[in-house]
Structures are given as C-alpha cells and as structure tokens.
C-alpha cells in the first residue's frame, strides 16, 4: 500500500456495529431484500440470518454514484463482508485494497473504515456484484449467475454516463459479457485486458482482489493500480 493510501485508509475495526438494513429496496436495478429467485441462496441466507440475526443477510444493493462513468463488478457478497454489513466489499479483506485504490485514484472521498456508516462516498464510480446474494463457499452456480443477470443488465442500463466497466475476476467478466450479449470467445478474460463491448463502453479485466490472490501475489497492489491507471486514462480521453 502506498503512502497516500495509508493516509486515507483507516484499518477496519471488525467489532464496529452494523447499522440496520433498510426496510426495502425498490430500485429496478436492485434485487428485493426478500428475493426468492434462487432457492439455494435463499436457504443459505436464512441459515445465516438464524445464526447471525444482526447481520444484513439479504441481496446486497449496489453502492456508489448514480452519475458514475465507471461500474466495478465483483463476484458476490462475502459471508462476513458485504453479507454482514450490507455494502459491497465492506468488512472483509477484498475491500481493503479496492477502496484504498478507489481513494487513491479519486473515485472515492472520505476514509474507509470497513463499515457502511463510515461516510465514504464514491465519485464517478459504482460497485455492484454479478450475484447479489452470498453463495455457499463463495461459489455461485452458473444458473444462479444467469438468474441474477437481470439486475446487472438493469444496473448498467440505469447509469446514463457509463463508459467503463471493471470486472473483478472471470465470473464477473462473463456476467458483463452476457449482459451485453457479447460472445465470450470474442473477449477472453485476462488480467489487464480491455475489450470494446459496444456503444462506446469499454470492459477492463482484473484478477479479483481477494485475500487469496493478494497473499499468493497473483494480484499485487501495483498490478491493481495499473488496471485503474488504464481505466483513468480511458475515462480522461
């Protein structure tokens, strides 16, 4: 982590309280909090709610700027991260690198404290997930990803200024291609790759910023920053 990132990032306090979730989500680009579409994910949500009734335990809404030029697409909520806190990439290790990098590149303002009431704001960017509910072992099935695609399609359509999509990992990459009706063979996933996906929209690929990928050095902070540099150059062009 660079000196600038250390200045704007406070290490998360895992004991911070989680604010109560809203009564409902009515935006057409967001899954209802009681979404019944995927039986396995519904059952897993109910199990988590029984074990941790103070957690969010619902489809996690997108987070960010409705005027965003950049949409970041992750895999799915982490069980002790977004499923607990109700904000994408908040409360687990993946968010540490993601939000620190967003702050460094001017896509966020404030201080990331790994809690949804930390006051952090995204500017020109939004974060969502290919699958909105937490899956067992962090592995959604292809059928679940296909079922949840309607919300990704709606989310992309609802961003009038969208010019770039950053896919974190292959599943997110494939979900974006499917949402745009682009053949996977014409835009293969690779870290650092970019693809024209039509109507002036550019897809950027990165390995997922998970603890496993960063611990094994498959993804380093410098590699992640290089992808954001490419995104920033595209948006500034």
C-alpha positions in Angstrom: 0.0 0.0 0.0 1.4 3.4 -1.0 1.9 6.3 1.4 -1.1 8.1 0.0 -3.3 5.0 0.6 -2.1 4.7 4.2 -3.1 8.4 4.8 -6.7 7.9 3.6 -7.3 4.4 4.9 -8.0 3.5 8.5 -7.6 -0.2 9.2 -11.1 -1.7 9.7 -12.4 -2.3 13.2 -14.1 -5.7 12.9 -16.1 -5.1 16.1 -17.8 -2.0 14.6 -21.6 -2.2 14.8 -23.5 -2.9 11.6 -26.4 -0.4 11.1 -29.8 -1.9 10.5 -30.7 -2.7 6.9 -33.4 -0.6 5.1 -37.0 -2.0 5.1 -37.0 -2.4 1.3 -35.1 -1.8 -1.9 -37.3 -0.6 -4.7 -34.9 0.5 -7.5 -35.4 -1.8 -10.5 -31.6 -2.4 -10.8 -31.5 -3.9 -7.3 -32.8 -7.2 -6.1 -35.6 -7.1 -3.5 -34.3 -7.8 0.0 -36.5 -10.9 0.1 -35.6 -12.1 -3.4 -36.9 -15.6 -3.9 -35.3 -16.4 -7.3 -32.5 -18.8 -6.2 -33.6 -21.5 -3.7 -30.1 -22.5 -2.7 -29.1 -18.9 -2.0 -32.4 -18.2 -0.2 -31.8 -21.2 2.1 -28.2 -20.0 2.8 -29.5 -16.5 3.6 -32.0 -18.0 6.1 -29.3 -20.1 7.7 -27.1 -17.0 8.1 -30.0 -15.0 9.5 -30.7 -17.7 12.1 -27.0 -17.8 13.1 -26.4 -14.0 13.0 -29.7 -12.1 13.2 -27.9 -8.8 13.5 -26.3 -9.2 10.1 -27.6 -7.8 6.8 -28.4 -11.2 5.3 -30.1 -10.1 2.1 -29.2 -9.3 -1.5 -26.6 -6.5 -1.3 -27.5 -3.3 -3.2 -25.1 -1.6 -5.4 -23.1 1.3 -3.9 -21.9 4.5 -5.4 -22.6 7.4 -7.7 -25.7 7.3 -9.9 -23.8 9.5 -12.3 -20.9 7.0 -12.5 -18.8 6.6 -15.6 -17.2 3.5 -14.0 -19.0 0.4 -12.8 -17.0 -2.1 -10.8 -18.4 -5.6 -10.9 -17.4 -8.2 -8.3 -18.4 -11.8 -7.9 -20.8 -12.0 -4.9 -21.0 -10.8 -1.3 -18.6 -12.3 1.2 -20.4 -14.1 4.0 -18.6 -12.0 6.7 -18.1 -9.0 4.5 -21.0 -7.5 2.4 -23.5 -10.1 3.7 -22.8 -8.9 7.2 -22.5 -5.1 6.5 -24.9 -4.6 3.6 -22.3 -2.7 1.4 -20.3 -4.3 -1.4 -16.7 -5.1 -0.5 -17.2 -3.8 3.0 -15.9 -5.7 6.1 -13.6 -8.2 4.5 -10.1 -8.1 3.1 -11.1 -7.6 -0.6 -12.5 -4.2 0.3 -9.2 -3.0 1.9 -7.4 -3.0 -1.4 -10.4 -2.0 -3.5 -11.5 1.1 -1.5 -7.9 2.2 -0.9 -7.3 2.1 -4.6 -10.5 4.0 -5.3 -9.5 6.7 -2.9 -6.0 7.0 -4.4 -7.4 7.4 -8.0 -10.1 9.9 -7.0 -13.1 7.6 -7.3 -13.9 8.0 -3.6 -13.8 10.6 -0.9 -13.5 10.1 2.9 -12.0 7.4 4.9 -12.7 3.7 4.5 -13.4 2.1 7.9 -15.0 -1.2 6.7 -18.5 -0.2 7.8 -21.4 1.2 5.8 -21.8 4.3 8.0 -18.1 5.4 7.7 -19.2 8.3 5.5 -17.2 7.1 2.5 -18.6 8.4 -0.8 -17.9 7.2 -4.4 -17.4 9.8 -7.0 -17.9 8.8 -10.6 -17.9 5.2 -9.7 -20.3 2.5 -8.6 -19.7 -1.0 -7.2 -22.1 -4.0 -7.7 -21.9 -7.8 -7.8 -22.7 -10.3 -10.6 -24.6 -12.3 -7.9 -26.3 -10.2 -5.3 -26.7 -12.9 -2.5 -23.9 -14.6 -0.7 -23.3 -18.1 -2.0 -22.1 -21.1 0.0 -18.3 -21.3 -0.2 -18.3 -18.1 -2.3 -19.2 -20.1 -5.4 -22.5 -19.3 -7.2 -23.7 -21.8 -9.8 -23.9 -20.9 -13.5 -27.7 -21.0 -13.1 -27.6 -18.5 -10.2 -25.4 -16.2 -12.1 -27.8 -16.4 -15.1 -30.8 -15.7 -12.9 -29.2 -12.7 -11.3 -28.1 -11.2 -14.6 -31.3 -9.2 -14.9 -30.2 -7.0 -12.1 -26.8 -6.4 -13.7 -28.4 -5.6 -17.0 -30.7 -3.1 -15.3 -27.9 -1.6 -13.2 -25.8 -0.9 -16.4 -28.8 0.5 -18.2 -29.6 2.8 -15.3 -26.2 4.6 -15.4 -26.6 7.2 -18.2 -22.9 8.3 -18.1 -21.4 4.8 -18.0 -18.2 4.4 -20.1 -16.1 1.8 -18.4 -16.8 -1.5 -16.6 -14.1 -3.1 -14.4 -14.7 -6.9 -13.9 -13.0 -8.4 -10.9 -12.5 -12.0 -11.9 -13.7 -14.3 -14.6 -17.2 -14.8 -13.3 -17.8 -11.1 -13.2 -16.2 -10.7 -16.7 -18.5 -13.4 -18.1 -21.6 -11.8 -16.4 -20.8 -8.5 -18.1 -20.4 -10.1 -21.5 -23.7 -11.9 -21.1 -25.4 -8.8 -20.0 -24.1 -7.0 -23.1 -24.8 -10.0 -25.4 -21.1 -10.3 -26.3 -19.7 -13.7 -27.2 -17.1 -14.9 -24.7 -14.8 -16.1 -27.4 -14.5 -12.6 -28.8 -13.4 -11.1 -25.4 -11.4 -13.6 -23.4 -10.7 -12.8 -19.7 -7.1 -11.9 -18.8 -5.7 -9.7 -16.1 -5.1 -6.3 -17.6 -7.1 -7.0 -20.8 -9.5 -4.5 -22.3 -12.4 -5.1 -24.6 -14.8 -3.0 -26.6 -18.3 -4.2 -25.7 -20.3 -1.8 -27.8 -21.9 1.6 -27.7 -18.6 3.3 -26.6 -18.4 1.0 -23.5 -15.0 -0.5 -22.5 -14.5 -3.6 -20.3 -11.4 -3.8 -18.2 -10.3 -7.0 -16.5 -8.5 -7.6 -13.2 -7.9 -10.6 -11.0 -10.3 -10.4 -8.0 -8.8 -8.5 -5.1 -9.4 -11.4 -2.7 -7.1 -12.3 0.2 -6.0 -15.5 -1.6 -5.0 -13.7 -4.7 -3.1 -11.0 -2.9 -1.4 -13.4 -0.4 -0.2 -15.6 -3.3 0.9 -12.5 -5.2 -1.3 -13.4 -8.2 -2.5 -9.8 -7.7 -0.3 -7.2 -6.2 -1.3 -3.6 -5.3 0.9 -2.4 -8.2 -0.9 -4.7 -10.7 -4.3 -3.4 -9.4 -3.1 0.2 -9.7 -2.0 -0.4 -13.3 -5.6 -1.5 -14.2 -7.0 1.6 -12.6 -4.5 3.7 -14.4 -5.7 2.3 -17.7 -9.4 2.9 -16.6 -8.5 6.5 -15.7 -6.7 7.1 -19.0 -9.7 5.8 -20.9 -12.2 8.0 -18.9 -10.0 11.1 -19.3 -9.6 10.6 -23.1 
